[in-house]
Amino acid sequence: MRGPSGLFTNVASMLTVRVTRQVLTLVTLPYLTRVLGAEGFGLVAIATAVAAFHQIVVEYAFDLSSSRAIARVREDGDEVRRIVANTLSAKALALLAATVVILPVGLAIPSLRDHPALFVGALAFSASQALSFGWYFQGLERLERLARIEILARIGAAASLFLFIRDAEAYWLVPWVQSVPLALGLVIMAFTAARWHGLAIAGLGRGLATLRDTWRMFAFKSSSALYKGANTILLSLVVDPATVGLFAAADKLVRSAVDLVNPVAQVMLPRQSQLVVRDRPAAERLARRTLFLLTGGAAIGAAGLVWLREPLLRLVFGAGFTDAAAVLMALALLIPFGAASNVVGVQWMVPLGMDRAFLRIVVLVGLANLVAAPIAAITAGAVGVAWTSVAGEAAVVTTMLVVLTRAGANPFRPMRGTSAA
């Protein structure tokens, strides 16, 4: 296990990546919204939202399962090579299945059927992200190398928007031009992995077995998308693309803030996977401290976002997007709730092996959202869908804490025994 300095380096590396991504987002979004307008930006948002499900299938939660597996055996080069080969085989199968299923489904949506080049480009963009070797570097706790590659690729993707997107008619090129730098970064990751441990793809049987072994975590991530990413799609079935563009603008700001919080819990997954076995009290202390720091910081950030919502929307997206202020005020609550769910779920329940309970919670909330979001969209428009998203995240956090308490495994209660002191 790498020492505290190694953990700090990993957290700092991933936070640097996330901060860079969010800075680039805040640089490119004002340009895109002004060049594309609310309608063009809405079309890009719809295509991206549907393609996100393609990305989830291809990623197949290997950032949780394979990174955890590598973390437990990283001193054994042969075992690491076996896990890498199995994961690559599984990813290839997932890519094929996801493309075959998502492509016709996406083209059945009216907003995308009329813009096929945009949607196919969105799938290429999702694949360039989903095939990342982040799970490999995370399991080895070598995230400083991943950070350098990611940052260069993201800068290239952002620069490509300014070079090639010059008017509203180029809306369909947005995902295509971003895919190329990310694909180049993917090639560099693959060469690095090949140099460190060799690179091979296991047979079909081992790939299928890896998919089967990881299906619970995949079900969790895909189900969480039912109350995170699906709402943009559901809203697009009820309102016009311009209204979807307003919702997507507010959602982008909030998700950018949430993305600054998420990697901390994920980076700590390998460390917690070892601590829960070797030093349970230390694992509980780390989880409690992370929850306090992340949710506290997230709450402060959410309050600032609400306070500055109108000038921020005007500054980032333009005067035409200030109507998204009410949506942004509601969605801001996702920041502290998202931070809490990542710590309680990813940093605690997953290392404990409570995958099944985790899955049930997220599936039930996701299914409930599929019922509630269309009703909210019809009755209250974008604002109603925003409050549905918040309710889903709050329900996930509350239910996880209840389940942990009943199992006698809740380290977040105010009163603890001496073992967690």
C-alpha positions in Angstrom: 0.0 0.0 0.0 1.3 3.4 -0.8 1.6 5.8 2.1 -0.3 8.9 3.0 1.8 10.9 0.6 0.8 8.6 -2.2 -2.9 9.0 -1.3 -2.5 12.8 -1.3 -0.8 12.7 -4.7 -3.6 10.6 -6.1 -6.4 12.8 -4.8 -4.5 15.9 -5.9 -4.0 14.4 -9.4 -7.6 13.6 -9.9 -8.8 16.9 -8.5 -6.4 18.6 -10.9 -8.0 16.7 -13.7 -11.5 17.6 -12.6 -10.7 21.2 -12.0 -9.1 21.4 -15.5 -12.2 19.8 -17.0 -14.5 22.2 -15.2 -12.4 25.3 -16.2 -12.4 24.1 -19.8 -16.1 23.6 -19.6 -16.6 27.1 -18.3 -14.5 28.4 -21.1 -16.2 26.4 -23.9 -19.8 26.6 -22.7 -20.2 30.4 -23.2 -18.8 30.0 -26.7 -21.0 27.1 -27.6 -24.2 28.6 -26.2 -23.6 31.9 -28.0 -22.7 30.2 -31.3 -25.3 27.5 -31.3 -28.1 29.3 -29.5 -30.6 27.6 -27.1 -32.0 25.2 -29.8 -28.7 24.0 -31.1 -27.3 23.6 -27.6 -30.4 21.7 -26.7 -30.0 19.3 -29.6 -26.3 18.7 -28.6 -27.5 18.1 -25.0 -30.1 15.6 -26.0 -27.6 13.6 -28.1 -25.1 13.7 -25.3 -27.7 12.5 -22.8 -28.6 9.5 -24.9 -25.0 8.7 -25.7 -24.3 8.7 -21.9 -26.1 5.4 -21.6 -23.8 4.0 -24.3 -20.8 5.2 -22.3 -22.2 3.6 -19.1 -22.6 0.2 -20.8 -19.0 0.3 -22.2 -17.5 1.5 -18.9 -19.5 -1.3 -17.2 -18.4 -0.1 -13.7 -14.9 -1.3 -14.2 -13.7 1.9 -12.6 -15.1 0.3 -9.4 -14.7 -3.5 -9.9 -11.4 -3.7 -11.8 -9.7 -1.0 -9.9 -10.7 -2.7 -6.7 -9.4 -6.1 -8.0 -6.1 -4.6 -9.1 -5.6 -2.8 -5.8 -5.8 -6.1 -4.0 -3.1 -7.8 -6.1 -1.0 -5.0 -7.6 2.2 -6.5 -6.2 1.5 -9.6 -8.3 2.3 -8.7 -11.9 0.8 -11.9 -13.4 -2.5 -11.3 -11.6 -2.6 -7.7 -12.8 -2.1 -8.8 -16.3 -4.9 -11.3 -16.0 -7.3 -8.7 -14.7 -6.3 -6.3 -17.5 -6.8 -8.9 -20.2 -10.2 -9.9 -18.8 -11.3 -6.3 -18.5 -10.3 -5.5 -22.1 -12.2 -8.5 -23.4 -15.3 -7.5 -21.4 -15.1 -3.9 -22.6 -14.9 -5.0 -26.3 -18.0 -7.1 -25.8 -19.8 -4.2 -24.0 -18.9 -1.8 -26.8 -20.4 -4.1 -29.4 -23.6 -4.7 -27.4 -24.0 -1.0 -26.5 -23.6 0.2 -30.0 -26.0 -2.4 -31.5 -28.7 -1.5 -28.9 -28.3 2.3 -28.4 -27.9 3.3 -32.1 -31.5 2.3 -33.2 -33.0 3.4 -29.9 -31.5 6.9 -30.1 -32.5 7.3 -33.7 -36.1 6.5 -32.7 -36.2 9.8 -30.7 -37.6 12.5 -33.0 -35.0 15.1 -32.0 -32.2 12.8 -33.0 -33.8 11.0 -35.9 -33.6 14.3 -37.8 -29.9 14.8 -36.9 -28.2 11.4 -37.3 -24.7 12.8 -37.8 -24.9 14.5 -34.4 -26.0 11.4 -32.7 -23.4 9.1 -34.2 -20.8 11.6 -33.3 -22.1 11.6 -29.7 -21.6 7.8 -29.7 -18.0 8.2 -30.9 -17.4 10.8 -28.2 -18.9 8.5 -25.5 -16.7 5.6 -26.7 -13.5 7.7 -26.6 -14.3 8.4 -22.9 -15.6 5.0 -21.9 -12.6 3.0 -23.2 -10.3 4.9 -20.9 -7.7 2.9 -18.8 -8.5 5.0 -15.8 -9.5 1.8 -13.8 -6.0 0.5 -14.4 -4.1 3.5 -13.1 -6.6 3.9 -10.3 -6.0 0.3 -9.1 -2.3 0.8 -9.2 -2.7 4.2 -7.4 -0.6 5.8 -10.2 -3.1 8.5 -11.0 -0.5 11.2 -11.6 0.3 9.6 -14.9 -3.4 9.3 -15.8 -3.8 13.0 -14.9 -1.2 14.2 -17.3 -2.7 12.3 -20.2 -6.2 13.3 -19.4 -5.4 17.0 -19.1 -3.6 17.2 -22.4 -6.5 15.3 -24.1 -9.1 17.6 -22.6 -7.2 20.7 -23.6 -7.1 19.4 -27.1 -10.8 18.6 -27.1 -11.6 22.1 -25.9 -9.3 23.8 -28.4 -11.0 21.8 -31.2 -14.3 23.5 -30.5 -12.9 27.0 -31.1 -11.1 25.8 -34.2 -14.0 24.0 -36.0 -17.3 25.3 -34.5 -17.8 28.7 -36.0 -21.6 29.0 -36.5 -24.9 27.3 -35.6 -24.8 25.0 -38.6 -21.8 23.2 -37.2 -23.7 21.9 -34.2 -23.4 18.3 -35.5 -19.6 18.6 -35.4 -19.4 19.3 -31.7 -19.0 15.7 -30.5 -16.9 14.6 -33.5 -14.1 17.2 -33.1 -13.8 16.5 -29.3 -13.5 12.7 -29.9 -10.2 12.9 -31.8 -8.0 14.3 -29.0 -9.6 11.9 -26.5 -8.9 9.0 -28.7 -5.2 10.0 -29.0 -5.1 10.1 -25.2 -6.6 6.6 -25.1 -3.8 5.4 -27.3 -1.2 6.8 -25.0 -2.8 5.1 -22.0 -2.8 1.8 -23.8 0.9 2.1 -24.6 1.7 3.0 -21.0 -0.2 -0.1 -19.7 1.5 -2.3 -22.3 4.9 -1.0 -21.1 4.2 -1.6 -17.5 2.4 -5.0 -17.5 1.9 -6.0 -21.1 -1.3 -5.8 -23.0 -3.5 -8.7 -24.1 -7.2 -9.4 -24.6 -8.6 -12.5 -23.0 -10.9 -14.9 -24.8 -14.6 -14.6 -25.2 -15.4 -16.9 -22.3 -13.3 -14.9 -19.8 -14.7 -11.7 -21.1 -18.3 -12.9 -20.6 -17.3 -14.2 -17.1 -15.9 -10.8 -16.2 -19.1 -9.1 -17.3 -21.1 -11.6 -15.3 -19.0 -11.0 -12.2 -19.4 -7.2 -12.4 -23.0 -7.0 -13.4 -24.2 -5.8 -9.9 -21.9 -2.7 -10.1 -22.9 -2.1 -13.7 -26.6 -2.3 -12.7 -25.9 0.2 -10.0 -24.2 2.7 -12.4 -26.8 2.2 -15.1 -29.7 2.5 -12.6 -28.2 5.7 -11.2 -28.4 7.1 -14.7 -32.2 6.7 -14.5 -32.4 9.5 -12.1 -29.3 11.5 -13.2 -28.9 11.5 -17.0 -32.3 10.2 -18.1 -34.2 13.4 -17.1 -32.8 15.4 -20.0 -34.1 12.7 -22.4 -37.5 12.5 -20.7 -37.9 16.3 -20.8 -37.1 16.3 -24.5 -40.1 14.2 -25.1 -42.4 16.8 -23.6 -40.9 20.2 -24.4 -39.0 21.8 -27.3 -35.2 21.7 -27.7 -34.8 25.3 -26.6 -36.4 24.5 -23.2 -34.2 21.4 -23.0 -31.2 23.7 -23.7 -32.2 25.9 -20.6 -32.4 22.8 -18.4 -29.1 21.4 -19.8 -27.3 24.7 -19.1 -28.3 24.7 -15.4 -27.6 21.0 -15.2 -24.1 21.5 -16.8 -23.2 24.0 -14.1 -24.3 21.7 -11.3 -22.8 18.6 -12.7 -19.5 20.5 -13.1 -19.5 21.2 -9.4 -20.5 17.6 -8.6 -17.6 16.3 -10.7 -15.2 18.1 -8.5 -16.5 16.0 -5.5 -16.9 12.6 -7.1 -13.3 11.7 -7.8 -12.3 12.0 -4.1 -14.4 9.1 -3.0 -13.5 7.1 -6.2 -9.8 7.6 -5.7 -10.0 6.4 -2.1 -11.8 3.2 -3.2 -8.6 1.2 -3.5 -7.3 2.4 -0.1 -10.7 1.7 1.6 -10.8 -1.7 0.0 -7.6 -2.6 1.9 -8.4 -0.7 5.1 -11.8 -2.4 5.7 -9.9 -5.7 5.8 -6.7 -4.7 7.6 -7.8 -1.8 9.8 -11.5 -1.4 10.1 -11.4 1.5 12.7 -9.0 3.5 10.4 -11.4 2.8 7.5 -14.3 4.2 9.4 -12.4 7.3 10.5 -11.3 8.0 6.9 -14.9 7.6 5.7 -16.3 10.0 8.4 -13.7 12.7 7.7 -14.3 12.5 4.0 -18.0 12.8 4.4 -17.6 15.8 6.7 -15.2 17.6 4.4 -16.9 16.9 1.1 -20.5 17.5 2.1 -19.5 20.6 4.0 -17.6 22.0 1.1 -20.4 20.9 -1.3 -23.0 22.7 0.7 -21.0 25.9 0.7 -20.6 25.6 -3.1 -24.3 25.0 -3.6 -25.2 28.1 -1.5 -22.9 30.2 -3.6 -24.4 28.8 -6.8 -27.9 29.7 -5.7 -26.9 33.2 -4.6 -25.1 34.0 -7.9 -27.5 32.1 -10.1 -28.7 34.8 -12.4 -25.4 36.7 -13.0 -23.7 33.4 -13.4 -26.1 32.2 -16.0 -25.8 35.5 -17.8 -22.0 35.4 -17.7 -21.5 31.8 -18.7 -24.3 31.2 -21.2 -25.6 34.6 -22.2 -28.6 36.7 -21.5 -30.9 34.2 -23.2 -30.3 31.6 -20.5 -31.3 33.6 -17.4 -34.7 31.9 -17.5 -32.9 28.8 -16.2 -32.4 30.4 -12.8 -35.3 28.5 -11.1 -34.0 25.2 -12.5 -30.5 26.0 -11.2 -31.7 26.9 -7.8 -33.3 23.5 -7.5 -30.5 21.5 -9.0 -27.9 23.1 -6.7 -29.1 20.8 -4.0 -27.6 17.9 -6.0 -24.1 19.0 -5.0 -24.2 18.2 -1.3 -26.5 15.2 -1.8 -24.2 13.9 -4.6 -21.2 14.3 -2.4 -22.8 12.3 0.5 -24.0 9.5 -1.8 -20.5 9.0 -3.3 -18.9 8.8 0.1 -21.5 6.6 1.7 -21.9 4.4 -1.4 -18.6 4.3 -3.3 -16.2 4.8 -0.4 -18.0 2.7 2.2 -20.6 0.3 0.9 -18.6 -0.9 -2.1 -15.4 -1.7 -0.1 -17.6 -3.5 2.4 -18.9 -5.7 -0.4 -22.4 -4.5 0.0 -22.9 -4.4 -3.7 -26.3 -6.1 -3.7 -27.8 -3.6 -1.2 -26.3 -0.7 -3.1 -27.8 -2.0 -6.3 -31.3 -2.4 -4.9 -31.3 1.1 -3.5 -30.3 2.7 -6.8 -32.5 0.5 -9.0 -35.6 1.3 -6.9 -34.9 5.1 -7.0 -34.1 4.9 -10.7 -37.4 3.2 -11.5 -39.3 5.6 -9.3 -37.7 8.5 -11.3 -38.8 7.0 -14.6 -42.4 7.3 -13.3 -42.1 10.7 -11.6 -40.0 12.6 -14.1 -42.5 12.5 -17.0 -45.3 13.6 -14.7 -43.2 16.4 -13.3 -42.3 17.5 -16.9 -45.9 17.6 -18.0 -47.1 19.4 -14.9 -44.2 21.7 -14.0 -41.8 21.6 -17.0 -38.0 21.8 -16.5 -38.3 23.0 -12.8 -40.4 20.0 -11.9 -37.9 17.6 -13.5 -35.1 19.4 -11.6 -36.8 18.8 -8.2 -37.4 15.2 -9.2 -33.6 14.8 -9.7 -33.0 16.2 -6.2 -35.6 14.0 -4.6 -33.9 10.9 -6.2 -30.4 11.8 -4.9 -31.8 12.5 -1.4 -33.7 9.2 -1.4 -30.5 7.3 -2.3 -28.5 8.9 0.6 -31.2 8.4 3.2 -31.9 4.8 2.2 -28.2 3.9 2.2 -27.8 5.2 5.7 -30.8 3.3 6.9 -29.5 0.1 5.4 -26.0 0.6 6.9 -27.5 1.3 10.4 -29.7 -1.9 10.3 -26.6 -3.9 9.3 -24.6 -2.4 12.2 -22.1 -1.0 9.7 -22.9 2.7 9.8 -19.8 4.7 10.7 -21.5 8.1 10.2 -23.7 8.1 13.2 -22.9 10.9 15.8 -22.4 8.4 18.6 -19.9 5.6 18.0 -18.3 2.9 20.1 -14.7 2.9 21.1 -13.7 0.8 18.1 -14.3 3.8 15.8 -12.8 6.4 18.0 
